Amino acid sequence: MNQKEVGELRRRLRPEKCAVKCIYGCYVNSNREIISYLDENLGRMNEQEAEKYLGLLKKTLSGTLGKNLIDVVFSTEQVMDSDEYRLLSALRESELKSGEIREEFYRKVIDSLDFGDTNYVILLAYDTYDVPQRGRDGEEQESESVFRYILCGVCPVKDGKMELGYFAGENEFHSCAPEQIVAAPELGFLFPAFDDRAANIYNVLFYTKSAGDLHQDFLDAVFHTEPPMSAGEQREAFESALTGALEGSCRLEVVQAIHEQLREKIETHRETKDPEPLAVTTKEVEEILLGQGVSPEQTEAFRRECAERFGENAALNPENLIDSKRFEVKAGEATVTVDPACSYLVETRVIDGVKYLLIPAGNDVEVNGLPVSVGGEEE
């Protein structure tokens, strides 16, 4: 899925636009016991409550593609005959109306999750979307297809914060707090995926609030697929491939060049609002290395390292490989943080046999916010 397709479904999740009739779910305690079930008719709710439920489910379609929103792909064998795919298909085909099928799904989710002492709610909704077609003039035309899908969100339930509240009967203010508050979902999914504005029965769009935690037990239990690498794992693998291949040649200038060119790619993608997922190939990084004087042998070693970690010809999200909002250099006890757009200001020098990091001081030097002068300035 691309960003436009995700946005198109997000815009639907409002009471007056979607065709969701009921919100189903269950409330689970820290002992993995179901405390209560949800079977709420959206049409009978007040507008504010309906918006709250749909707002929670909408959160499972938020974040960055490739980071918070991850494609989970089923094999042909799974689609043809597997328990996990059969269950998801049964939920969709029954429009979530079968309590028996929902119970089987709840148990599978509950057995796979461990939220410690935190209670949580599993939410499910079924929607049908008459997908409008667009003419050559860009105007929407009559629908030619219907996208039928389910959304799932798993939301922690937390204790409310103490606040001052007004008690009309006593004409006084007292400390009070809502007992339990349903928080934004930690994970969820859309099934099937909405690729090329149509159902892709081979894919699920999985959501994780934390890009560093893919809830692999959940992925294995519900989808039974090879878990993708998290954003943190991708960065670690990329850095290991780089340092392993370059050995002693991983110079500051090389890292600066990679960081700068990937950062520019991220910024351009953001500014142009390109709906397609952002990606960089190993070949593009190889060209950066060669441009910095890295030998062809070491560049080839980097390619092999990446192929081993990510697969041949893998397209990677640059946002998972670098921190585009920070450029930090550590040297012994000193740490220097530079605006990523100005990382080129950091240089390395050897003076009298000692290695130094050099940064132009300029005219405005501060220490903890206090303006200071730099010794040795020319008069």
SULZIWO-V765788 format. One record per pair of residues at least 12 apart in sequence whose C-alpha atoms are under 7 Angstrom apart, sorted by the first residue. I is the first residue (numbers start at 0). J is the second residue. If there is no record, write none. Layout:
i=I j=J
i=I j=J
//
This chain:
i=0 j=192
i=0 j=193
i=0 j=194
i=1 j=274
i=1 j=275
i=1 j=276
i=2 j=274
i=2 j=275
i=3 j=274
i=4 j=193
i=4 j=196
i=5 j=60
i=9 j=57
i=9 j=60
i=12 j=53
i=12 j=57
i=13 j=50
i=13 j=53
i=14 j=49
i=14 j=50
i=17 j=126
i=18 j=126
i=18 j=127
i=19 j=124
i=19 j=125
i=19 j=126
i=20 j=40
i=20 j=41
i=20 j=42
i=21 j=38
i=21 j=39
i=21 j=40
i=21 j=41
i=21 j=124
i=22 j=38
i=22 j=39
i=22 j=40
i=22 j=41
i=22 j=122
i=22 j=123
i=22 j=124
i=23 j=37
i=23 j=38
i=23 j=39
i=23 j=122
i=23 j=123
i=23 j=124
i=24 j=36
i=24 j=37
i=24 j=38
i=24 j=120
i=24 j=121
i=24 j=122
i=24 j=123
i=25 j=37
i=25 j=120
i=25 j=121
i=26 j=119
i=26 j=120
i=26 j=121
i=27 j=118
i=27 j=119
i=27 j=120
i=28 j=118
i=28 j=119
i=29 j=115
i=29 j=116
i=29 j=117
i=29 j=118
i=31 j=109
i=55 j=183
i=55 j=184
i=56 j=150
i=56 j=151
i=56 j=152
i=58 j=184
i=59 j=152
i=59 j=184
i=59 j=186
i=59 j=187
i=59 j=188
i=59 j=206
i=60 j=206
i=64 j=276
i=65 j=316
i=66 j=210
i=66 j=230
i=67 j=206
i=67 j=207
i=67 j=208
i=67 j=209
i=67 j=210
i=68 j=204
i=68 j=205
i=68 j=206
i=68 j=207
i=69 j=204
i=69 j=205
i=69 j=206
i=70 j=202
i=70 j=203
i=70 j=204
i=70 j=205
i=71 j=202
i=71 j=203
i=71 j=204
i=71 j=205
i=72 j=201
i=72 j=202
i=72 j=203
i=73 j=201
i=73 j=202
i=73 j=224
i=78 j=201
i=83 j=221
i=83 j=222
i=83 j=223
i=91 j=148
i=91 j=149
i=94 j=125
i=95 j=125
i=107 j=220
i=107 j=221
i=108 j=217
i=108 j=221
i=111 j=216
i=111 j=217
i=111 j=220
i=112 j=216
i=112 j=217
i=117 j=155
i=117 j=156
i=118 j=155
i=118 j=156
i=119 j=153
i=119 j=154
i=119 j=155
i=119 j=156
i=120 j=153
i=120 j=154
i=120 j=155
i=120 j=156
i=121 j=152
i=121 j=153
i=121 j=154
i=122 j=151
i=122 j=152
i=122 j=153
i=123 j=149
i=123 j=150
i=123 j=151
i=123 j=152
i=124 j=149
i=124 j=150
i=124 j=151
i=125 j=148
i=125 j=149
i=125 j=150
i=126 j=147
i=126 j=148
i=126 j=149
i=127 j=145
i=127 j=146
i=127 j=147
i=127 j=148
i=128 j=145
i=128 j=146
i=128 j=147
i=129 j=142
i=129 j=144
i=129 j=145
i=129 j=146
i=130 j=142
i=130 j=143
i=130 j=144
i=130 j=145
i=130 j=146
i=131 j=143
i=146 j=197
i=146 j=198
i=148 j=190
i=148 j=191
i=149 j=189
i=149 j=190
i=150 j=188
i=150 j=189
i=150 j=190
i=151 j=187
i=151 j=188
i=151 j=189
i=152 j=184
i=152 j=186
i=152 j=187
i=152 j=188
i=153 j=184
i=153 j=185
i=153 j=186
i=153 j=187
i=154 j=181
i=154 j=182
i=154 j=183
i=154 j=184
i=154 j=185
i=155 j=181
i=155 j=182
i=155 j=184
i=156 j=179
i=156 j=180
i=156 j=181
i=156 j=182
i=157 j=179
i=157 j=180
i=157 j=181
i=157 j=182
i=158 j=178
i=158 j=179
i=158 j=180
i=159 j=176
i=159 j=177
i=159 j=178
i=159 j=179
i=159 j=180
i=160 j=176
i=161 j=174
i=161 j=175
i=161 j=176
i=162 j=174
i=162 j=175
i=162 j=176
i=163 j=175
i=185 j=207
i=185 j=208
i=186 j=206
i=186 j=207
i=186 j=208
i=187 j=205
i=187 j=206
i=187 j=207
i=188 j=203
i=188 j=204
i=188 j=205
i=188 j=206
i=189 j=203
i=189 j=204
i=189 j=205
i=190 j=203
i=190 j=204
i=191 j=203
i=192 j=204
i=210 j=229
i=210 j=230
i=211 j=229
i=211 j=230
i=211 j=231
i=212 j=229
i=213 j=229
i=230 j=319
i=231 j=319
i=233 j=319
i=233 j=320
i=234 j=319
i=234 j=320
i=234 j=321
i=236 j=308
i=237 j=320
i=240 j=301
i=240 j=304
i=240 j=305
i=241 j=301
i=244 j=297
i=244 j=300
i=244 j=301
i=245 j=297
i=253 j=288
i=253 j=291
i=255 j=342
i=255 j=343
i=256 j=287
i=257 j=287
i=258 j=321
i=261 j=317
i=262 j=323
i=265 j=317
i=277 j=316
i=278 j=314
i=278 j=315
i=278 j=316
i=278 j=317
i=279 j=314
i=279 j=315
i=279 j=316
i=279 j=317
i=280 j=312
i=280 j=313
i=280 j=314
i=280 j=315
i=281 j=302
i=285 j=298
i=323 j=339
i=324 j=339
i=325 j=338
i=325 j=339
i=326 j=338
i=326 j=339
i=326 j=342
i=344 j=358
i=344 j=359
i=345 j=357
i=345 j=358
i=346 j=358
//
